[in-house]
Amino acid sequence: MDIIVDGLKAHVATGGREPVAGEPVVILIHGSGLDRTVWQFQSRNIAFRGIRVLAVDLPGHGRSEGTPPETIAGMADWLNRFMDAADVKQAILIGHSMGSLIALDMAARYPKRVEKMVLMGVAETMPVHPELLEAARQDLPLAPELIIYWGLGEKARVGGHPEPGLWIHGANETLLKLSASGILASDLNACDIYMDAAAMAKKVKCPTQFVLGRNDQMTPLKKGQALADMVKDSHVVIIERSGHMMMAERPNQIYDALKGFVF
């Protein structure tokens, strides 16, 4: 479905179920160069537990119109306006990578709008390797290839996924390569220059769950735990044998992590 924000279409996936008035709301926020489809294993699972799901394509991503804000704070401001347009007063935010930074920034600056949040694949700082950033700026295939090379854990490289026939490496690389020109570079730069995570973490008042991959090379476990230590009401779930793309790599373990906290 589409929701009009700032006069432009913002596309969302709802998990295949019509919402019921008064249900809690979960907003799923994707990472750099990606879109709502990274939540394909989670959105339906959450929706059919009596929760209104909004897996949103950020501006310029997937089927959403517009140009992405150039900063994490700008994306959080956009998300606040998205909630207004969707008639959502308060939500549970679930973010991955860049999406986690957006959720964190929003929870700190718009505390009344965030009931609780789940931050996946996040770290105190998220610097981007210069070669990756330059490849993204030139729209080279090397950029998605580097992300997948660094982003997947060992388990995802050898097969045995619970979804028969799913090739994690190829699916994620293809999704990144489908992003419009300049989108990945803009997102990566926003992550690279964002230095407010620690300050925002100390302002967060809502219950927060960190979900971190044991073998994540893009947002290393140690740096994620350091950020979690700055959030007063938080706890950490470690996904074993998982890299950065944990929602696709280890969907059953992500389900277990969300159970009891989100649904």
C-alpha positions as CSV (number, residue, x, y, z in Angstrom):
1,M,0.0,0.0,0.0
2,D,1.0,3.6,-0.5
3,I,0.9,6.4,2.1
4,I,1.4,10.1,1.0
5,V,4.2,11.9,2.9
6,D,5.2,15.4,1.9
7,G,3.1,15.0,-1.3
8,L,4.9,11.9,-2.4
9,K,4.1,8.2,-2.3
10,A,5.8,6.1,0.5
11,H,5.3,2.4,-0.1
12,V,4.8,-0.1,2.7
13,A,4.3,-3.8,3.1
14,T,1.8,-4.8,5.7
15,G,2.5,-8.5,6.1
16,G,-0.5,-9.6,4.1
17,R,-3.1,-8.8,6.7
18,E,-5.7,-6.0,7.2
19,P,-5.1,-4.2,10.5
20,V,-7.6,-4.0,13.2
21,A,-8.3,-0.7,15.0
22,G,-6.4,-0.4,18.3
23,E,-3.7,-2.9,17.5
24,P,-0.1,-2.0,18.3
25,V,2.0,-0.9,15.4
26,V,5.4,-2.1,14.3
27,I,7.5,-0.1,11.8
28,L,10.3,-1.9,10.1
29,I,13.1,0.2,8.8
30,H,15.6,-1.2,6.3
31,G,19.3,-0.4,5.8
32,S,21.5,1.3,3.2
33,G,20.5,0.7,-0.4
34,L,17.8,-1.9,0.5
35,D,14.0,-1.8,0.8
36,R,11.1,-3.3,2.6
37,T,11.7,-6.8,1.1
38,V,14.6,-7.4,3.5
39,W,11.8,-8.0,6.1
40,Q,10.0,-10.7,4.1
41,F,10.6,-13.4,6.8
42,Q,9.6,-11.1,9.6
43,S,6.7,-8.9,8.4
44,R,4.1,-11.7,7.9
45,N,5.2,-13.4,11.1
46,I,4.6,-10.2,13.1
47,A,1.4,-9.2,11.4
48,F,-0.3,-12.5,12.1
49,R,0.2,-12.0,15.8
50,G,-2.3,-9.2,16.0
51,I,0.1,-6.3,15.1
52,R,-0.2,-3.7,12.4
53,V,3.0,-3.9,10.3
54,L,4.4,-1.1,8.2
55,A,7.6,-2.3,6.5
56,V,8.4,1.0,4.8
57,D,10.5,1.9,1.7
58,L,12.4,5.0,2.7
59,P,12.2,7.9,0.1
60,G,13.9,6.9,-3.2
61,H,14.1,3.2,-2.2
62,G,12.0,0.4,-3.5
63,R,8.6,1.8,-4.7
64,S,8.7,5.0,-2.7
65,E,9.0,8.3,-4.5
66,G,11.4,11.2,-3.6
67,T,15.0,11.7,-2.7
68,P,16.4,10.2,0.5
69,P,17.4,12.7,3.2
70,E,21.1,13.1,3.3
71,T,21.5,12.6,7.1
72,I,20.3,10.1,9.7
73,A,18.5,12.9,11.6
74,G,16.8,13.9,8.4
75,M,15.5,10.4,7.9
76,A,14.3,10.3,11.5
77,D,12.4,13.5,10.8
78,W,10.9,12.0,7.7
79,L,9.8,8.9,9.7
80,N,8.1,11.2,12.2
81,R,6.1,12.7,9.3
82,F,5.4,9.3,7.9
83,M,3.8,8.3,11.2
84,D,1.6,11.3,11.1
85,A,0.5,10.5,7.5
86,A,-0.1,6.8,8.5
87,D,-2.2,8.0,11.5
88,V,0.2,6.3,14.0
89,K,0.7,8.0,17.3
90,Q,3.2,5.6,18.7
91,A,5.0,2.5,17.4
92,I,7.5,-0.2,18.0
93,L,10.5,0.5,15.8
94,I,12.6,-2.3,14.4
95,G,15.6,-1.2,12.4
96,H,18.5,-2.8,10.7
97,S,21.9,-1.2,10.1
98,M,21.2,2.3,8.9
99,G,17.6,1.7,9.9
100,S,18.7,1.1,13.5
101,L,20.5,4.5,13.5
102,I,17.2,6.1,12.3
103,A,15.2,4.4,15.0
104,L,17.7,5.4,17.6
105,D,17.7,9.0,16.6
106,M,14.0,9.1,16.5
107,A,13.6,7.5,19.9
108,A,15.9,10.1,21.4
109,R,14.4,13.1,19.8
110,Y,10.7,12.0,19.6
111,P,10.4,9.9,22.7
112,K,6.6,9.9,22.9
113,R,6.3,8.3,19.5
114,V,8.4,5.2,20.3
115,E,7.0,2.5,22.6
116,K,10.0,0.3,22.3
117,M,12.6,-0.6,19.7
118,V,14.8,-3.4,18.3
119,L,18.1,-2.4,16.8
120,M,19.8,-5.0,14.6
121,G,23.3,-4.8,13.1
122,V,24.2,-1.5,14.8
123,A,27.3,0.0,16.4
124,E,28.4,3.0,18.3
125,T,29.9,4.4,15.0
126,M,29.4,3.0,11.5
127,P,32.3,4.2,9.4
128,V,32.3,3.1,5.7
129,H,35.4,1.8,4.1
130,P,36.7,4.5,1.6
131,E,36.8,2.0,-1.3
132,L,33.2,1.0,-0.7
133,L,32.1,4.6,-0.4
134,E,33.9,5.6,-3.6
135,A,32.5,2.6,-5.5
136,A,29.0,3.5,-4.4
137,R,29.5,7.1,-5.5
138,Q,30.5,5.8,-9.0
139,D,27.5,3.4,-9.0
140,L,30.0,0.5,-9.6
141,P,28.9,-3.1,-9.1
142,L,31.8,-3.4,-6.7
143,A,29.9,-1.6,-4.0
144,P,27.1,-4.2,-3.5
145,E,29.7,-6.9,-4.0
146,L,31.8,-5.6,-1.2
147,I,28.8,-5.2,1.1
148,I,27.8,-8.8,0.6
149,Y,31.4,-10.0,0.9
150,W,31.8,-8.3,4.2
151,G,28.2,-8.6,5.3
152,L,27.5,-12.3,5.2
153,G,28.5,-14.8,7.9
154,E,30.1,-18.1,7.2
155,K,26.8,-20.1,7.7
156,A,25.1,-18.1,4.9
157,R,27.9,-18.9,2.5
158,V,27.6,-22.7,2.7
159,G,23.9,-23.2,2.2
160,G,21.4,-25.1,4.4
161,H,19.0,-22.2,4.6
162,P,15.5,-23.1,6.1
163,E,13.8,-21.6,3.0
164,P,14.4,-24.2,0.2
165,G,16.2,-22.8,-2.8
166,L,17.1,-19.4,-1.4
167,W,20.5,-18.2,-2.3
168,I,21.3,-15.6,0.4
169,H,24.4,-14.2,-1.4
170,G,22.8,-13.7,-4.8
171,A,19.5,-12.4,-3.4
172,N,21.0,-9.7,-1.3
173,E,23.5,-8.6,-3.9
174,T,20.8,-8.4,-6.6
175,L,18.6,-6.3,-4.2
176,L,21.5,-3.8,-3.7
177,K,22.2,-3.6,-7.4
178,L,18.5,-2.8,-8.1
179,S,18.7,0.4,-6.1
180,A,18.4,3.6,-8.1
181,S,21.6,5.6,-9.0
182,G,23.1,7.4,-6.1
183,I,20.9,5.9,-3.4
184,L,23.5,3.5,-1.9
185,A,26.1,6.2,-1.9
186,S,23.8,8.7,-0.1
187,D,22.8,6.1,2.5
188,L,26.4,5.0,3.2
189,N,27.5,8.6,3.5
190,A,24.8,9.3,6.0
191,C,26.0,6.4,8.1
192,D,29.6,7.4,7.7
193,I,29.1,11.0,9.0
194,Y,26.7,10.1,11.8
195,M,28.5,10.7,15.1
196,D,25.6,11.1,17.4
197,A,24.7,7.5,18.2
198,A,26.3,7.6,21.7
199,A,24.7,10.9,22.6
200,M,21.3,9.7,21.3
201,A,21.6,6.3,23.1
202,K,22.0,8.1,26.5
203,K,18.7,9.9,25.9
204,V,16.6,6.8,25.0
205,K,13.9,6.1,27.6
206,C,12.0,3.2,26.0
207,P,12.8,-0.5,26.4
208,T,15.4,-1.5,23.7
209,Q,16.6,-4.8,22.4
210,F,19.9,-5.1,20.5
211,V,20.1,-8.0,18.1
212,L,23.7,-8.5,17.1
213,G,25.5,-11.0,14.8
214,R,28.3,-13.0,16.3
215,N,30.3,-12.8,13.1
216,D,29.2,-9.4,11.8
217,Q,32.1,-7.6,10.2
218,M,30.3,-4.5,9.2
219,T,29.0,-3.6,12.7
220,P,31.2,-5.7,14.9
221,L,29.6,-7.3,18.0
222,K,32.0,-5.5,20.4
223,K,30.9,-2.1,19.1
224,G,27.2,-3.0,19.2
225,Q,27.5,-4.1,22.8
226,A,29.3,-0.8,23.6
227,L,26.3,1.1,22.3
228,A,23.9,-1.1,24.2
229,D,25.7,-0.3,27.4
230,M,24.7,3.4,26.9
231,V,21.0,2.7,26.7
232,K,19.5,2.5,30.2
233,D,16.7,-0.1,29.6
234,S,18.3,-2.4,27.1
235,H,19.5,-6.0,26.6
236,V,21.4,-7.8,24.0
237,V,20.6,-10.9,22.0
238,I,23.5,-12.4,20.0
239,I,22.7,-14.4,16.9
240,E,25.2,-17.2,16.5
241,R,26.8,-17.9,13.2
242,S,25.4,-14.8,11.7
243,G,26.9,-11.8,9.8
244,H,25.3,-8.4,9.1
245,M,22.3,-9.6,7.0
246,M,20.8,-11.5,9.9
247,M,17.1,-11.2,9.0
248,A,17.7,-13.3,5.9
249,E,20.7,-15.4,7.2
250,R,19.1,-16.6,10.4
251,P,15.3,-15.9,10.3
252,N,14.4,-18.6,12.9
253,Q,16.8,-17.1,15.3
254,I,15.5,-13.6,14.6
255,Y,12.0,-14.9,15.3
256,D,13.2,-16.2,18.7
257,A,14.8,-12.8,19.5
258,L,11.6,-10.9,18.8
259,K,9.3,-13.3,20.6
260,G,8.6,-12.1,24.1
261,F,9.7,-8.6,23.3
262,V,7.7,-7.6,20.2
263,F,4.9,-10.2,20.3
